[in-house]
Amino acid sequence: MRPELFEKTYRLKDELSGIVANFNREITEEIVKRKWSTYKPEKKYSFSIAEDGSFNKKHYLGFYLYSVAGYAVGFKEDGSIVEETAGDIGISVIKRTDVVDSYLKMLMFLLELKALLRLAQREKPDVLILDGTLSSRFITFFPKSEWFTSEEFEGEIAKLSAEYEEFLKKDLMKYDITAFSDFLKLSLQEELKNRFGKKGEKRDVFEAAVSKVAYFEYLLLLHKLFYGLDWNPLIIGIAKTSHSTEIFNSSIPDIKIFYSYIKDTGYSVGTYVNVEEKKWEFYEVFDRDIQSQLQEVQLRYFYGKYDKGRHISLIEVYENPNRETPDFEEILDILSYYSVGGYPFLLKRADNEVRITNKDMEIIENLLDLKNEIHGRETLII
């Protein structure tokens, strides 16, 4: 960094002081405590599994090398651990560098759900815990063909990809990444060639189609989570941060306000999430019944503190119409049992196990003999 920039920190100190002063005038401790119920959780064991995901990438001229994974882990009362992993290492010829992370995040969400659902169906836990909010699963962009190719057949590729929807439903849990056996990959390549001629043989056109299949599969997994299980576990999402301002209607996030004033364990007032307002897309070829049901998912969130220390979590709860939703106190009792330092250790373990580091990517790069591949930044190295 240029030394001249450090001079700006002195002016920024004054600006920060002004923000804090305005915040203190805007929200008082009395206002905050009216929105908070003090409660000391009673540790309650309930067989739970948690999930997390990770992705990482390296950019070369003409393509990306990526790795993406989902992991789920459960803790049984006898102390035994159960776990499940789903993952992929691949090459992407995506052209839009500004949407690469959105694309890989969608694949990560897909694999998180796959690992979670595989383990859940095998072990039948009482509680499913997702890393982050449940509502964030609905903020997923439909992969556009123009991300991968300049060829103009968005609608045709989407319709072709949707033709595999019935296969996806049948073998939803079978494959690690998009539900493509070698047979179906060959089938799709042949279909693309038949419909688009020489253009259909191109790798970028093929990936444009594969990405849509992955998106459709992701929506089917999301639907299975909320509507397709043959028992009715409690489903919650836990986030460490939040930008929501709905409780205090302030320029400062609600969670920051609670952090500033709340010392005792307990929970805030609850608020419903409007799923229909989330930034997600259904393509017209996707199953309309599933689309309708996903838009009707009822989610409620609150802020909870279930252990000593400073940590406050944003907790989202799926209000399953087929079971009674536990009250906030019971949810805190369950989370308190698993808490280490104010956060569920199952989520900490999942994060540690699934994380894909830069060192991991370097190992993959070496195994693929890509170390000498051109990145495009070599001219900046002196």
N, C-alpha and C positions, 0 to 999 in steps of 0.2 A: 504494500500500500504506500502511496505517496505521503510524505510527512505532512504536507499541507492539509490533508484531510483530517488529521488528528485534531487540528485547531477547532474543527466544528463540534467536537465533543463538549467544549466549554459552553457554547451556546445551547447545545442540546440539554445540558443539565438544568438550565433555567426553564426550558420548555417542559421537561419532565416534572419539575416542581409545580408548574402551573396545572398540569394534568391531575396530579395527586390532590392539589388544593381544591380544584373544581369537583373532583370525585367526592371528597369529604363533605363538601357543601351539598352535593346532589343527593347522596344516600346516607342516612343516619343508621346507627346501630339498632335503634328502636324499630325502624322500618324493616331491617333485615331479619330481626328476631321474630317479627310477626309472621314471617314466611318460613320459619324453621321450627320443627318439633324436636326437642331433646329426647333422646332415647338411648339407653345402654343395651346394645345387642347381647342376647344370650346365645352363645355358640351352639349351632345346630347342624349336625351332620346330615347332608343330603347328597347322595351319589351324583356327582357333577362331572361333566367333561367340558373342556375349554379348547378354543382353537386360536390360531394366529397364522399369518402368512407373510411371505417376503418375496421380493424380486430384486434383481440387479441386472445390469446390462453393461456391455462395452460396445462402443461405436467404431466401426471401420468404414472406410470409403465404400459405399454401396450396400452395406448391410449392418445389422445389429446382431451381436451374440447376446442371448439373454438366458437367465435361469429364473425360474419361478416355482414356488412351493407353498403347500398348505400342510398344516400339522395340527393334530388334535390329541389331547391327553386327558386321562381321567384318573382319579384317585379313589380306590375302593377302601371300604371301612377296615379291611384287614391289612391295609398298608401297601397293597400291590398296585402297580401302575399299569394302565392300559393305554395304548397309543396307536395312531394311524398317520400315515404320510401319503401325500399325493404331490407329484411334481413333474417338471419338464425342463429340459435344456434344449434350446432351439435357435434357429437363425431366422431373422425377420428382414424382409426387404422393404419395410415400411418407409415411405418417403417423407412423411410429415413429422419432423423432429419435435414439433410442439405438442403432439398427441401421443408420443411413444409411451410416456408414463401412464396416461389414461388407458391405453390398450393393455399394457402389462398389468396394471392394477385390476382390470377386469378379469384377466386370466388368474391373477392371485386370488381374487374373491371367489372365482369358480373353484379353485383348488382347496381353499379354506373350507368351503361348504362341502366339497366332496369328501375331504378327510373327516370333517365333523360328522357328516351323515353316515359314512361308512362305519365309524366307530359307534355312533349312536344306535344304529340298527343292530349292531352286533351285541352291544352291552346294555341297551335299554336304560339309560340313566334317568334320574329324576329331573336334572337341570342341565340345560345347554347354555354355555356362556360364550358369547362371541366377543372378540377383541374389537373395541370401537362400538359405535352405535349400530343398532339394527337399521335405522333409517338410512345410514350411509350406504347400505347395500342397494338402495333404490336409486342412488346417484351414480349411474353407470351409462356411459355414452355408447350408442350403437355404432360399431366400426363402419365407417364409410369406405366405399371402394376407392374413393379418391385419396385416402390415406396411403394406399399401396400402389395404385396404378392410375395412369392418365386416361385409360380406356373408359368410355362412357356407357356402361351398362349396369348401373347401380341396381335398378329394379330387377333386371333379369338375374343377376347374381344372388340377390336376396331371395327371390322366388326359388331358385335352384337350391340354395342352402336350406331353405325351409322344407324342402321335400324330404330331408333327412330327419325331420322332427319326430316322426313315429319311431324311427330307429333309436333316437335319443331317449325317448320315453321308455323304450323297452330295455335298453342297456345303460341306463343313466349312471349307475354306480360302477360300471365295469372298468372303464379306462381312466388312466391318470389325468390326461389332458383331454381335449375335445374328443368326443366319443367316436374316434376314427380308428377302425381296424385297418390293416394294410389293404384289405379288400375294398373298404369304402374309400380310401384314399385313391386307389386305382379307379374306382367307379366315378368319383368326382372329377378326376383328371380327364377321364374319357368323356364324361358329360360336357365339361367345359370345352373340350376339343370339338365335340359334335355341334355344340350350339354357337361357338364363336370362332371356329376354324383355327387358323394359326395363332390368333391372339389368345385363344383359350389354352394354349400350351405354355404360356409365359408364367414364370414363378410368381410374379406380382399379382396376376389375375387369380391364380390358385390361392394365394394367401388371403386375398380379399374375400374369397368364398369361405375359406377355413375360419377366418375371424368371425364371420357371421354365424357359422355353426356353433362356434364357441359361445357367442353371445346368447343364442337361443338355448343352448345347454345351460348356461348360467341362470337364465330366467326359470327354466324347468327345475333346477336345483333349489332356487329360492322358493318356488311354489311348493316343492316337496317339503322344505323345512317348515312351512307354515300350515300346509294342508295335507301332506302325504304320509305322515307318520302314523303307525297303527297304535300308538299310545300317545299320551298328552303330556309331554314334559314341560316344565317351566322354561321359557326361552327368554334370555335377557342379553343385553349388550352393555358393556362397560367401557367408558372412555375416560381418559385422564384429562382431556381438555375439551373445551366447548366455546363456541363463539355466540351462542344463543343469548338473546337479551329479552326474552318474552316475559320473564317473571318481574323484573324491575323496570323494563322499558327504558333502560339507560344506554348511554354510549359505551359503557363498560360492560363486558360480558358478565352474565349472572354468576358464573363460577368464580370469577375474580372477586366479586362482591362478597360472596359467601366466604371465600378464603380470608378476606380482610377482617371479618367480624366473628366468624364461627369457630369456637374452640372445642365445644362439646360434640360428642357423637350424636347422630340423629339423622333427620331427613327433611327435605324441603317440601313445599307444596308440589303437587303433581300437575303436569300439563300434557295435553294430547298432541301428537304429531300428525300433521296433515300430509299423508303419504302422497296424495294426488298432486301436491304442489312440488314434489321432488323432481329434480332434473334428470329424468330418465326417458327412454324412448321405447315405444313398441312399434315394430315395423308391421305394416298392414297384413303381412302374410302370417304373422304369429297367431297362435291359438287365442281366439277372442275370449273364451271362457276363463282361461288362465289369466289373461290380461285383466279381466274384470275382477277376479278374485284377489289378485295381487294389489289392485288399487283399493280394495276394501279392507286390507289388513289394518287392525287397530293397534297402535303403539302409544304408550304413555311413558313419560320420562320424569325423573326427579333427581335431585342431587342428594347423595348419601355419604355419611362419614361413619364407618363401622369399626374403627380401631383407633388407638391412640396415635399421636403424631398429627401432622398437618393435612394428610391427604384426604381430598374430597373427590368423589367419583360422580360422573354423569351416568345414570343407570336408566336404560330403556327396557321396557317390559312389553312383551307381546301379550295382548289380551285375547287369549284363545277362547272362542265362543263355546268350545266343548269341555272347558274346565273352569273352575273358579280360580280367579287370579289372586295369588297371595297378597296380603297387604304389605306396605313398605317395611313394616317392622319385621315380618317373617323373612323377607328378602335380605334385610340387613343381618338377621340371625345366621342365615346360610352363608353369606359372604364373610361374616366375622369368623366363622369356623376355618375358612381357607385363607384368612388374611395374614400376610407377613409384611409388616411396615405399612399397613393401611391399604394393601392391594392384594388381590387373590394370587397366591403362589402358582396356581395352575396357569394363569395367564403369563406370569413371569417365566415359568418353565417353557411354555409354548414359544414365547418370544426368543428365548435362548436357543432352543432346539432348531427353530425354523430359519433363523437369520442367515441370509446369504451375504457374505462379506466381500469386499474388494479382493481380499486374498483368495477367497474361493474362486472368484472369476479369473484371477491370474492362473490358478491351477488348471481350470477348464481351458483357458487360452493355450497354455503349454501343452496340454493333452491333445488339443486339436491342431497343434503346430501353427498357431496364429500369431505367435510372438512378433514375427517380422512383417505382419500384415500392415498396410498403410492406414493410419488413423486420420490423417489430414492436418494434424497439428505439428508435424515433425519440423516444419520450417521455423516454428517459434522456439525450438530448442537450440541453444547455442553450445 
